[in-house]
């Protein structure tokens, strides 16, 4: 019985380590074309219809931002693992969510933007929600 328990414990440890992701893997996961569908702040939510022309295009290291179908910004981005989302956005978050940060154009001094991917929805949170400065921007994969 003890041998079975040790085998199960060892297997769980190996599988949990094997499932840990490198922040670089996250870049591959979020690559693609994303369309803005919702912006939520502390006091309001704005929903956008599909086909609105507000897009975020991500390759393995570059991005393009479109508003109403017009490119307004482009550059590079990096993904870094950062466990400080709760502190940065002033929210209690599940331990396994918002563990990665997206940094645009090597601007490490900009407000921290943490992201979470759930099925075909990319959520990016930033700002402190407690002080009415928090924002959740949601995109769907196109």
Phi, psi and omega in degrees: 000317181296323180296319178296316179299317179294322178296316178297315179299315179297318179298316179298318180297314180297314181294322180293324178290323181292333182273351178293136185255145173281139178306330178297330177296328182297326179299318179295326181290323183266000176302143177136191180255128184236135179249131179296129178237339185199139169235125181239130173241189181293328187248349184207156173232133177243122178260142180243136178287154175297146182084017185282349177083004177263101189237152170235115179253124182239127170258197181290342180210358181235160178224158171223134179245128181242138172237126183051039176083356182253132178291125181247344181198149174207161180168208180249161175217160176224152175249129176231145175285134182208110183276012187265017184303315181304313181293316184293323184255002175060041178227155170270121184241152174302144186301332185261011181243154179053051180264352181239149182241144174253130182241118181269137172053037178057025181269082182286350179267351179291163176306138182291134177240115181257145180232156177220135177252127178227107186057244180254025179243127177254118179250131178238120180248147178201164180078166182266113181294331181296329181259023179063020180251002182280146180220138172242116180252125183245135177237152171245147180291137178256000000 
